[in-house]
Amino acid sequence: MTAKDKIAKAKNVIANHHDILMPALAAIEEIIVEYVDTLNIQQTVGLIVHEVLHPLLGHLTRLANQFATDPHLTNIGADYEINNFATIYNEDAAFPIVLPPDAYVDVEKYGTLAAEVIIRKLYE
């Protein structure tokens, strides 16, 4: 299965099992093809959900100044917020979201903290 096929299948899974994400899913750009080649379909679903959550959580506007100053650390903080959200969401989800194996997740340390708080803690 090609990366584009996996992305299409992952979008179909999201549409059928996580319909709350459909408006954002319709807008996602397919810029993740190379990375998708390393993932299975469940992880591809998780990756797309992750990418959809960046704009849904307002990261592009809320964190604009931080991204301009330190894009790497800001992305890590935003990723923790998203991946912790997905991990907590999975506790009640009938069809859990499987994140890629290298995802930043630490519910014990960061819980449901906003990315701004997590970024500040990463600097400490």
C-alpha positions, 0 to 999 in steps of 0.5 A, a space after each residue: 500500500 502506498 503512502 497516499 493509499 494509507 492516507 486515504 484509508 486513514 481519512 476514511 477511518 477518521 470519518 467513520 470513527 472520529 467524526 468530530 474531526 471531519 471539518 478539519 480533516 477536509 482541510 489537511 494538506 498531504 505533506 506527510 507522505 514520506 513519514 507515512 511510509 514508515 507507519 502502519 494504517 493505525 499509526 497513519 490515522 493517529 498522525 493525521 488526527 495529530 496534524 488536524 488537532 494543531 489548527 483545531 487547538 489554535 496552535 498556528 495562531 496561539 503559538 505564533 510568537 513561540 514558533 518564530 522564536 524557537 520552532 523546535 521546542 514550541 512544536 514539542 510543547 504543542 505535540 505534548 498537548 495534542 498527544 496527551 489529549 489523544 491519549 486521554 480521549 482514548 480512555 473512552 473511545 470505542 476505536 482508540 487513536 494509535 499515535 506514531 511510536 515516536 510521539 511525545 506523550 507524558 500524561 503523568 507529567 503534563 496532563 491536560 496542560 496547554 501548550 504554552 504551559 508545557 513549553 514554559 516547563 520545557 524551558 525550566 
